[in-house]
Every structure is written in structure tokens, then in C-alpha cells.
Amino acid sequence: MTERENLLKVYRGEIPEWLPRYSLAPAMPGSGRFPASAPVGPSVLGHRRVNGRDVDIWGVEYTPTESTGGMALPTPGKFILTDITKWRDVIKAPDLSGVDWERMAAEDLKYVNREESVVELMTHVGYFQHLMEFMGFSEGLTAMYEEPEEVIALFEYLADFYDDCYRKAAEYYKPDVLSIVDDTATANNPFFSLDMYRELVKPYHARLGKIGLDHGCFINMHNCGRCEDFIEDWFDFGVSIWNPAQVMNDLTGIKKKYAGKLTLVGCWDSSGPPAWPGATEELVRSEVRKCIDTFAPNGNFVFWGSIYGPENDPDRLNKTRWLAEEYESYGRSWYKNH
């Protein structure tokens, strides 16, 4: 059985032969295995270098940080939109009429073995996150409260552009999974009410979900933070997978409540003791076992554990190695041993 076949068993609600690990943490070097899931996306929608700056297709500048291992966020103080009512003057979709989608898909997929890995189509950073990247959180959240009609008009414009892109991507990339992305919550609570979600954001998540469902995809929702309030609404547009399913949510209760309906990917305490400076090898390994023992029973779980920090920090590298080794020695055989 391949990693692909094993992961698809989980997504179908079946018990896998072994506990899979999500693909953003690839298979152990030297294992001879392919990653369980291969994330892909239209390269034409990626960031580009403009005068030495990292810029997205809308003109938002990003800056990487060492503490996150080089991951990038919008450059502080360089927001491109200061007045939501003026978005039409600022936000301009690129012209993609000349793109050869068949050729681009072939290029983007050239290192993906779809016989061995689940192909996951990654969509954009999210409608809520786009607004925050355009305006910053203070102005963006204020716009949602004071000018909801303008926010909806902006999201309609973005969705018309993106829906066309992802319909083409679904046709040419032929994914198994479509991933919707939007971080709508802090570690403590959502950024906005459930009513506001349903009015301003959910309709556009649903449009992406429909594209995936129309092409026979599983729908994976990426949402960080304590976002469990939204789960019931996600089901309305086909979500059956949630990552990274962080520990500030009632994950044990959620797993029990939605058994057979929702696969939890993650459940790892990425900001807890294993991430603290100087965490011991035994602590890291014991936390891997604890995570797996808690969430692997009865399936509907994919392990996704990562250690964040400066890319070449020896402490991070050691903890990353211990985590991977413990998954290999303990997690891979969990279903055979329990």
C-alpha cells in the first residue's frame, strides 16, 4: 500500500494501515517513501521579486523573519489600502488571459508522483486574511464592522477572479483534495462573531468548496487558533478535513462529536513545552507519544507535528529530528500495536 492509498483511507473515514504524517513535514530522509500528501498550486498566483522585494499578485510586500524559520508576513507599516471605500482604485486583479494552464500544471506537478502521494490543491491565503494583509488588523476589522457592504464588494471581486483560477486549476491539476485557507481566530477566540462570519466570509469559502466538490475532491480547511465555533458551518460546503486542529480547541470533544465526519490533522501543541528553548529529548519524544495516543484511536487523525524557530538553530534541528524519529518508531506502527 502506498502513502497515498493509506492517507485516502483516513480521509474516507477508514482505519489506515499506519498513522500518516501530513506532507508539509515530508517523509524521513532515506526512507524511500514519498510524502503522503503533495501540496500544489498555480505558480502564476505565487509571490514574485519586484525591485528586491517579495510581493504578492496584489502588490502586498512580505518580509520573512528568522524566528519563524523564514516564513513571511506582510511588511509592517506598508499596507496598500487605507480606506475600504477606495478599494476599487487600489486592488487590481492581474490579467491571466495568456496563461497556458496545461503547460503550467505540467511544470508545477513535475516533481509530484500522483501514484504515491495525495495531490492537494492549495488555494489563496483566505478572504479574511487578504483584507488584513491589504489594510492591517485595526483598519481591516474596523472595515468589517463599519462598511460591511464594501467588504462584501471587495470579496466578490476577489472571488470572481479566484474562482476562475481554481476552476481551471481543478481541471488541469486534477487534485484529490482542495484546501481552503483562512486564519480567522486568535489563540483565545475568533476575530469576529459567527454572524459576521456567515455574512461576510462564509459565502466565499463556500464558493471554493463547491469548486472542489464539483471536481470530486475532499475539502480540507486550514484554520489556526480557537476556531471551533465555525466547524458546523464548514460542513455546509463539504469540509471533512481540518488542519492544523490546534490544542486551544476542545479537540477530544470535537473528535468524539464528529467521529466519522471530520478528520483532524495536527493536534500538536506547537507552542507548548516541546517548543520551549532547551526542551529535552525525552520531553519531545513523550509529547509525540502523548499526541498520538490521544488522537489516533478510532482513526480520523493524521499526525502533523513541527518545531518552529530559526532555520539553522541547533536546538530546533535536534527537536525536529527527535520528533521525526519518534513518529517513525512509535507512530508508524501504532495501529499494528493497538
LUMDRENLO-704257 format. One record per residue: x, y, z of N, C-alpha, C in turn. Coordinates in steps of 0.001 Angstrom, whole numbers, plus 524288, in hexadecimal, padded with zeros to 5 digits. Example, Ala and Ser with C-alpha at 12.3 -4.5 7.8 and 13.67 -1.06 7.14 Angstrom:
# LUMDRENLO-704257
833867E9C681E788300C7EE6C81E78833907F31C81E78832327F73681BA8835667FBDC81BE4832648001E81EBE
//
This chain:
# LUMDRENLO-704257
803497FB588000080000800008000080370804E08000080212808AD7FCD38051D80D7F7FC868036E81155800BB806AD81558801878053C8198B8051C8001781C06803607FF6B81CA37FE437FA9881EDB7FC2F7F5D381BA27FDB87F61C8168E7FCAC7F1B0813297FDDB7F07A8131F803AF7F48D8132F806DA7F3D28131080C867F13B8181580E7D7F2FA81C9380C6A7F0A58218880E147EAFC821F080C497E9DE82027807977E47D82060805AB7E0DB81D01808F87E2E0818CA80B3D7DFB0815B580EDA7DDED81910813717E17981C44815837E01381FB7819E07DBEB82395818217DCB7825F2813997D90C829E5811AE7D3A2827918108F7D37C8227F80F747CE7281FE780E9F7CBFC81E0E813B67CEA781EEE818167CC9981D4F81D257CDFE817CD81EAA7D1CE8157181BF47D3718102181D1D7D84C8102F820A17D96880BC5823137DE2080B3F8263C7E2B580A21822957E6DC80D3A822D77EB4580C6581F3B7EEB7807E2820EF7F21E8064481D5C7F5E68023881EAB7F9F68045B8227B7FB5580943821E07FEF780BDC825727FD3781184826157FF1B8141082A1A7FDB58197D82B0C800A881CF9827367FDEB81FC3823BC800AC8232F820128028182838822AC8065182A988202B8083C82FB2821DB8074A8339181D718053C8382381EC3803D583BFF81AC8808A183DC3817CC807E983F16812D280C3D83F8D80F2A80FB98444880FF680DCE84872812998114184CEB81358815FC84B6C816928159B8470D8194F81A2E8449081B9981B1183F938187B81E9D83F948149A81F1683B2C810EF8211D8363D8138D820E283206810A8822B482D01812A68286582D628145C829D982A1F8181B82F3682A1A81A24833258297C815BB8374582CBC815A083B6182C10811A883D8F82684811D183E358244480D448404C81F0480CFA83C4881AB980DB08375B81C2180EA9833618182980F9E831988158A80A9183293818248061A830BE815FF8012F82AFE816D68003382888819F180384822F081AE6802F8821EF820438009981D6E820BC7FE2481B8E825C87FC5F8185182846800B1817B582D71800A38144782FDE8048880EAD82E08803CF80BC882DB18081F8066982BD8807C88031382F898048580407834A080507800F98387D8022E804AC83C697FFAD8039483DB87FAC7806EA841607F7EB803DB8465F7F6DC8053884AAA7F9818027284F957F88980450852247F38380099853D17F045801DF8567D7EB637FE3685B297EAC87FFB585EB77E7657FC6F863397E6477FE60865EA7E1657FB10868DB7DED17FCB686B897DA098012F86F537DB22805AD86E5F7D8C480A3D871AA7D9D58095D8774C7D831805C1878337D484804B487D867D2C680268880D57D72D8004587E547DB357FE06881297DFA4801E2881DD7E424806B0880147E35D80A8E8807B7E78180CFD885DC7E7ED8103E8868E7EBF18130B88B7D7ECB88173988C227E884818E9890F77E7CA81D068921C7E404820AA896387E6598254A896A67E40B8291689A897E5D48286589F797E2938279A8A3DE7E52D827088A8F17E2A682AC38ACBD7E55782ED08AE5D7E280832BC8B1F87E4A8834E58AFF47E9D8835F78AADE7E9E8838478A8827EE8A8346D8A75A7F2DE82F638A84B7F1E982B6D8A7657F5F2828148A2AE7F48A826218A0017F88E8229E89B937F7E581D0689DB47F7CB81A5F89D407F3538154789FC07F2988116189BB87F08A80C8289BEC7F28580886898627F081805E389AC07EBB280211898137E9737FFB9899D37E4877FC8589ECE7E51F7FB4F8A0607E9FB7F8428A5237EAEA7FBB48A9C57EC4A800D48A8C27ECFA804688ACF77EE49805CA8AD5B7F3FC804248A9857F72F8057C8A9847FCB980B128A7947FD5B80E3B8AA8980029813B08A9108011E8140C8A5A7805FB8174C8A19D805AC8180A89DF680A0381DB589E1D80BE481E5B89D19810F88238E89CE08134B82419897E68167B82814894B881564828E988FFD8188882B5B8914E81DCB82AA688DE08219382CFC88E9F826BD83025889D08283F8348888AB182AB2837F28866282C3383555882D18302E8326588515833D983027882028381B82C1887E1B83634829F187EF1831888261587B4D82F6382879877BB82B4282D938779E82AF88301F874498272082FB6876598219D82EFB87B7B8211A82ECF87DE681BFA8296287EB9819C88255887D5781CBA8200E87E6281ADF81F128844781ACE81BB4886008172881B0F88B9A8163E8159088D6D8179181544892498194F81059894FA81A528109289A4A8179E80C0689CC5816C780C228A2058147580FBD8A5A98177B812CF8A8A58149D8168D8AC368170A813B38B03381A668150E8B0B881F638125D8B473822D0812908B9FC8209F80E218BCA68210580DE08C21E81F7280D8A8C3098199E80D2B8BEDD8167380CF18BF91810C3807DB8BD6D80E78803908BE6C8111A7FE858BC9380F2E7FCDF8BFC380A737FA698BD2C806B27F94F8BFBF801B27F3F68C2598018A7F0968C138805627EB458C350805587EA1F8C5E080A987E8DE8CAD680A8F7E7C88CDA580F6F7E2058CEFF810177DF018CEB880BDA7D9718D01280C027D6838CBF3808E77D3448C8D080B8F7D09E8C487808F77CD328C674804797CB2E8CB31804D67C7CF8CD2E800A87CADD8CE6E7FBBA7D01B8CE757FC1A7D3668CFA67F78D7D6008CABD7F5567D4128C62D7F6CB7D6C08C16B7F5267D6EF8C0DC7EF317D2FC8C2D87EC757D2D38C2537E6BB7D7538C52D7E41A7D96B8C9207E6BF7DDCE8CC0E7E4907E30B8C9637E58A7E31C8C5A07E91C7E80B8C3577EAE97E8978BD9A7E95D7E47B8BA927EA097E4BE8B4EA7E9517E3728B3977E3A77E75B8B1DD7E0CC7E6CA8B0B47DB437E8928AB1E7DA2F7E5008A7E17D8547E6598A2787D7147E9DF8A2417D2547EDD889EF77D26F7F14989E797CDD97EE7489BE37C9467F03289D0F7C4A47EDFF89AC17BFE77F0A58957C7BEEB7EDAA891517BF567EFD588C127BE8E7EDF3889A27B9787EBFA88CDB7B6007E9B188ACA7B12B7EDAE887F27ADC27F2AE889387AE517F6A1886B97AB167F933881FE7AD8C7F75C880647B2147F9CF87C047B4CE7F869876D67B22D7FC57873A57B1427FB9086E607AF3E7FB0386AC57B3FE7F642869B37B5987F54D866C07BA677F735861207B9FD7F6BE85ED67B5847F889859727B4E97FE6D859147B5A38014285CA97B33E806FA85CA47B3C08089A85DE37B958805FC861CC7BBC48075C8633F7C11F8065B85EB67C4D8801FC85C087C434800CE8579C7C79E804ED8535C7C715806848524C7C25380A8B84E4D7C17D80F9C84FCE7C437810FF854C97C3E8815C7856A07C67C815478566F7CC69810D4858287CE718100E858437D41D80FBC852CA7D67080E3784F007D34580D88849A57D52A812198460C7D3D5816448482F7D18F81A52844C17CF7681D2B841A87D3B081D28843877D88F81FB7840A07DCC381BD183DAE7E031816E383D847DE8A812CE83AD87E185811B7835907DF09811DA8317C7E22B8105E82C487E05D80AD682B3E7E24D8070682C0B7DEF28019D82BA97E0AD7FFEE826087E1A68032F8223E7E0238021581CD07E185803A481BB07E72A8071A81EF17E94F8092C81DFF7EE8980743821F27F294805A6826907F0D28042282ABA7F4717FEB682CCD7F3127FBCB82E607F7037F6DF8311F7F6407F81C8369B7F4487F5AC8384C7F0107F68E83D797EDDF7F2B3841407F0557F4C4845417F2FE7F186849117F5CA7F21E84E727F34A7EDDC8506F7F11C7EDEA855987EEAC7ED62859C07F2E37F18085CE57F3887F18C861087F76F7EF3E866017F50C7EB638683E7F7957E92F86D1A7F5AB7EBDC871B67F85A7E9CE876617F7857EC6287B267F96C7EC2B87B8D7FF637EE5387FCF801967EEEB8803C8073F7E9D78811C80A217E58F8822A807697E08E882C880A007DE4B88839809467D9228888D8093B7D69188DA2808777D75B8913080D287D69888F1E811D47D7A5892498167D7DD5B893E6816A97E0D88902D815A87E66889172815E77E7FA8954E811A27E5A4894F480D147E6C6898D38090C7E56E89E5480AF87E0E789EE780D4F7DF558A41280F367E3278A60B8134E7E4D78A29E816D47E8928A43181ADE7EDD98A5928186F7EF5F8A2D28145D7F45A8A3F7811C57F4128A90D80EBB7EF8A8AA2580C7A7EEEC8AF22809AF7EEF28B3C580D6D7EC608B332812067EB408B7AC815687EDCD8B77481AC57EF8F8B2DF81C807F12C8B240821EC7EC6D8B0F3825437ED558AEC5829D47E9028ACE682D0F7E5918B14882F1E7E7DA8B58E830DF7E4A18B9C6833137E0D78BBE482F077E2D88BD4F82A7D7DF848BF8C8266F7DC0C8BB62823E67DE298B6AB8233F7DB248B28D820C27D66F8B0E8823F97D7318B0208290A7D2D18AEA982C677CEE28B31A82CE27D0D38B7DF82D097CD448BC5E82D2C7C9F68BC988283E7CC4D8BB79823C27C96B8BB7381ED77C51B8B75781EE97C63C8B2CE821157C2428AEB58215A7BD978B06F8249A7BE9E8B37C828A87BA6B8B54C82C1C7B7888B9FA829D77BA738BDB8827AE7B80A8C2A88260B7B6378C2A6820577B8D38BF9B81D037B79C8BFC8817697B70D8BA3E815327B3798B72B817607B3138B1C1815857B1B98B15080FBE7AEB58B50580DA17AD4F8B4C4808197B21E8B543804A67B5CF8B8A3806317BA9A8B942803247BE158B474803A17BE368B22A808447C13F8AD5D808FC7BF088A912805797B9E28A891805587B76F8A4A2801FC7B8AF8A5B97FC3F7B87D8AAA07FAAE7B9B58ABF07F53A7BF588AA7F7F3E27C2EA8AB7C7F77E7C85E8A9FF7F6A67C8E28A4137F6457C66D8A1447F9D37C6C389B977F9BC7C453899557F4C37C01889BC07F2E57BDC289A007EDF77C1AC89A8A7E97C7C46D89EDC7E9717C85389FD47E55A7CCB389BC17E5A87CEA889AD77EA6B7D2C5896F47EB157D0CE891847E98D7CC0F890417EB3A7C9FD88B077EA387C91588A197E4697C74588E127E1977C67B88D6D7DBF97CBA588C217D9487CFCF88EAD7DAF87D4F888D9E7D8C37D6DE8882D7DA5D7D6B1887107DF797D8DA882297E15D7D5AA87D6B7DF9B7D08287DEE7DF847CD59879707DDE77CEC6877B17D8677CFAA87B6F7D4F27D14287A137CF9F7D680877407CFAF7DA27879317D2EB7DF53876B47D3497DEE7871207D5427DBE48704D7D9677DBD586B277DBD67D859867457D8F27D49C869367D5ED7D1DC8659F7D26E7D5A1863817CE4F7D8DB866F97CC347DCC78652E7C86D7E0BA8618F7CB0B7E271862FB7CFCC7E64285FBD7D28A7E40985A557D3B27DF2185A1D7D54E7DCBD8550A7D66C7DC7E851B27D17E7DBBB854357CD077DB7E8515F7C8187E0CE84F447C67B7E4D8852817C6FF7E9F1851097C4EE7ED7084E417C8E27ECDE84F7A7CDF17F02E84D037D1E67EDC2847F37D3E47E8A4847527D3347E5D48429F7D4C07E71B841057DA677E60B8446F7DE287E75F843447E39A7E39883F5E7E6147E57783CE77EA377E22B8398A7ED777DF9383CAA7F1D47E23B840D37F36E7E07C8441A7F7CF7E0D6849CA7F62B7DCF484CDF7F7927DD4A8528B7F7047DDAA854E77FC727E1948582A7FD457E29785A74802617E0D48601D802877DD2886148805FA7DB77866A9806F77DEA9868B880B907E09D86D7780B177E40686FB780F137E1A8874CF8110C7E188875938161B7E01187A93818767E0AF87A2781E557E43A87D21820927E4FF87D1A8263E7E18588143828A87DCF487F9382A867D8FD8834082C5B7D8C2883B4832437DCB8881AA835117DC658819783AC37E1AF882A683D487E17A884CB841F47E60B88540845507E68988033848707EA5A8800784BEE7EAE887B7384F487E67687AFD853347E39D87F50854137DF7F87F4F858067D9FF87F1B855C57D91A881D48517B7D3E18824B84F447D434883CE849887CFE788334846997CFC38853D841427D06788B2E841367D22688D3783CCD7D2B8892DA83C377CD718959C83BDB7C955892A683A7B7C43889513839AE7C0048910F83AFC7BB2F892DD83B317B6D788F9483CD27B56588B9F8389D7B27F887B283A3F7B08E883D2836947ACDF88656832A17A9B188A048345E7A63488CBE830BF7A94B88FB282C957AD938923682E327B0C28951B82A6C7B37289158826A87B51E88CE2828AB7B762888F0825397B379887588210F7AEBB88640822B87AABD8846D81F077A9568888F81B017A99888D7A81C857A833891A7818E77ACA18930B815307B1768936A817427B5B3895BA814427B992891D1811F57BA6B88D7E814837BEC288A19812F77BCED884CB810F17B94D88269813A37B79D87D25812417B5F087C8F80C8C7B30D8804980A4C7B16687F81804DC7B5EA87E9E801147BA74880CA802557BEE9880677FEC77C21687B717FFD87C225879B5804B97C42B87479805CB7C0CF87072802F87BBA4871458031A7B81186D8E800A57B8DF86D4B7FAC27BA348719C7F8517BB2B8719B7F2B07BFE686E427F1597C3FB86E967F48C7C88386B387F3B37C718865827F4B07C41E8649B7F8E37C28D85F487FA177BF8885CD17F5A67BC1E85FCE7F3267B90185DB37EED47BC7685C1C7EA457C08485F367E9387C41E85DCB7E5037C690858777E61E7C854857C17EAF97CAA2852BB7EC627C6C684E467EC027C21684F0C7EE0E7BE2B84AEC7EDEE7BC9A849A07E85A7BC3184DA37E5117BAC684CBB7DF947BED4849627DCC37C3A1849677DEC47C7D6846627DC4B7C937841887DF807C5C5840047E3147C67383B237E5F07CAA783B417EA1F7CBFB83FE57EC267D0278406E7F0007CE2083FF47F5987D17183E177F9137D0AB83EF97FEA27D1D5844BF7FFAC7CF318470E803817D01584C8D804D77D2E584CDD80A117D77D84F4B809F67DAC984FF080E987DA9C855A78103D7D945856B48151E7D91985C0E817247DDDD85D1481A7C7E10F860DD818C57E56C8629A81C0C7E3A08676781F137E35B866D3824437E1D786B37827987E48D86A9382CCE7E81386E3C82DFD7EAEF86E23832EB7E7AE870A78373A7E97C86FEA83C0F7E70E8727C840827E23C86FA8842827DF7A8722D846467DAD386FC1848967D6218710A845297D59186DE48412B7D1B386EF283D1D7CD5486AF183D057CCD2867D9841207C8F88639D841217C3618658D840727C26986A92841897BD2E86CC9840D17BB3586C2C83B3C7BEC086BCF837757BD4D86BD7831F27BC748665F82FA67BD9C8624E832957BDB985D0A830557B88585B8F82DD67B43985C74830967AF2285AF382E707AE1F85DA28292E7AFE186287828AD7AF2B86557823C07B2A38632C81F767B73C86142820D97BAAF85EFA81CE07B81F85A5581A307B51A8575981D177B29B852C681AC77AEEE85453816527ACE985915816827A94185AD2812747ABCD85B1080D147B10485B9A80CDF7B39985BB0807CB7B792857488073B7B671852F4809EE7B91F84E19808C37BE0F84CE780BBB7BF828501A80F957C46184F158126E7C403849DD815527C7FE8469D814A37C85D841BA817967CDC1840FE819FF7D140844CD819217D69D844A781B3B7D7C084A0681D837DA4684A30822057DBAA84F34824727E14C84EF9826497E45C852CB8249C7E9A68535A826A47EA8F8590F828287EE0885A4D82BDA7F1288569982EDA7EE8C854BA833E17E972855C7834997E68F853DD839297E9BE854B183E227EA5F859A183F9E7EDE585AFF843E07EB6985A088493C7EED08599484D2B7ED2E85787852427E9FB85B57855807E97486046853E87E60B863D4856D47E047862C2855C77DF2F85F58852097D9E685D75851247D8E98588F854777D4008573B8553E7D29B85280858277D31A84DD4854827D7EF84C4F853717D8DB8486B84F617D6BB84308850CB7D71C8417F855B07D50683C5F857257CF1983C53856997CC91840A6858297C6E984102857887C54F8413B851D57C84C8441984EB47C72A8448E849177C7C783F46846677CBF183C7A847B47CCCB837598454F7C84E833A18468E7C675833C584B617C2238306784CEF7BD098321284A537BC098372C84A467B717839318482F7B69683837842587BAFF838D583F847BACA8387D839D27BD7883398837C77BD6682F7883AD97BFDC82A8C839417BD9D828BA834097C12082786830697BF7B825C082B4A7BE0982A178278C7BDF982EEA8297E7BC5D833538263A7C0C3837368254A7C47A8377E828F57C8A883B698289E7CDDC838E982A097D1A38393A826797D6F183767827887DA1F83BDC829C97DC9D83AE782E377DFEC83ECE830B67E59383DFB82EFB7E7D78420482CCE7ED4F841E182B237F0568458682EC37F40084360831B57F708846A88353E7F670844ED83ADA7F3908481883DF97F2AE84707843897F7BD84745846B17FB9F849CB84477800CD84A40846E98013684F8D849918036084FAF84E45803E78548F85139808D88575F84F678085285A5784B2480CE685CB9848A880F4A8612384BDC80C738634184FA280EA18675F852F180F6D865878588A80EA9860828597D80F1F85E5785EBC814AB85CC68601D81546859978643981A7A8583B8664381E688564F8624681CE98532385E58820EE8516685A9E82369855E1857908209C85A438571A822A985EB38542482603862528577A825F38619185C97828D68651A85FFD82EB58642E85F80831D68684A85FF883786867A285FA783978863B7863A983CCB86037861E783F2985C758656E83BCB857C7866BA83752857298641583411852908650E8374A84D9B86425836C1849E2867A683A03845358675F8380A8416C8634183B7383DDA861D283A01839D985E068357383699860008359D83507864EE83165831CC8670482C3D834B98671982C67839CA868428279383CDE868448252D83CFA862C68286283E1785EDD8266683E56859898241F8391B857EF826FA834FC858F38251D82FCD8576A8202182E4985A5681FE082F9B85F5881B3082E3A8625E8166F8314186082817378362685EBB812DC8393485CB6810E58370F8577E81475834ED85457812D68325B84F8180F6482DB0850CF8111A82A7B8548080E0B825DB85604808C78276C85854808D482B7B85B8F803F582D5285DFB8001382F19859D7801DB8321C8560A7FE7783401851DF7FC1882F6984EDF7FF5782BB684D6E7FD898274284A5D7F9D4823DA84D8B7FB34822CC8526D7F7DA81F80855B67F281821F2856967F25182716856B27ED65829CF857B87E9D2829D1852F77EC0A82A8984E477E8C682B97849B67E8A782736845A17EC388237C845E17EC2B81F50842007E7B481B6C842B37E5DC81A4C8477E7E1BA8165D848057DCFC81779844917DB238136A841EB7D67F8139D83E907D747816C58398D7DC13818338383F7DD2C81AC98334D7DBA18207D833297DA9B8226682E597D961827F182D7C7DD8F82B8C82FB57E27E829F282F327E6DE82D0C831467EB9F82C5182DC97EE2F830C382CA67F325830CA829D07F6FF833EF82D187FB76831A282E407FF568345E83180801DF838C282E6C8024683D4C830DB8052E841AB82E9B807B6844A98331280C928435F8341680F81845FF838348142C848BC835ED8150E84D8A837A58197C85097835B581BD1853C883A2A820D1854D5839AF8238B8584483D5F8252485D2483A6982397861AE83C5F824A386691839AA829218697E83C4082BB986CBB839238301386FD083B13833D9870F9836B48383287389837E783C0A874BD833D883DB386FD4830E683E428706982BC583EF986BE9828598439486883829E6847F686AE682B3B84CB4867EA82C6684DF5867A38323384A38868CA8357D84B038689283B2884BBB862E083CD88502E8618483F4A8512985C0E840CD84CE9859DC8445A84ADC85D19847D6846C485B5084B60841EE859AB8484A8405C85CD88448283BCC85B828414D83CDB856A883E098417C8565383BC9842CE851DC8387C842C384CC283B96844D684CEB8405C844CA8483D843A983F338469B844F183BFB84A5D846768369F8490D847EB833818471A84335834968495983EA18320A84782839E18338C841DB838BB83873840A18398A83A4B83B41838A4837D38378383C8A837AE838ED8418883549835878457782F8B834918443F82CD9838B5842A48274B8383284159826938345783CD8829B483507838BB82934831A58342F82A8382BFE8358682E9682B388389683021825EA83A1282BEB8234583D538297882640840DB82578823E28443182092822928411081F4A825EC83D5781AF88248A839DC81C3281F78837068210281EF8834FF8227D81A5083218822508156C8358882483815C483A30825148111983D6F8201880FCA8406F81CF8813B8841B38184F812D1844E18134C81385841C181300817CD83ECE80E238191683C2A80CF4815AF8377E810E88146E8345F80FEE8117182F9180D7380C1F830BE80EF2809CF8352180CFC804908366380886804A883A4D806658093E83B6680291809B283FA17FDD98062683EBC7FBC38061C83A0E7F7058030B8390F7F8117FD2D839297FCD87FB9A838127FE2B7F60C838737FEC07F44A83E17800227F7F3841818014B7F6AB846E87FCC37F7CB84A9C7F87B7F9ED848A07F41E7FB4484C0D7EEF77F903849E1
//
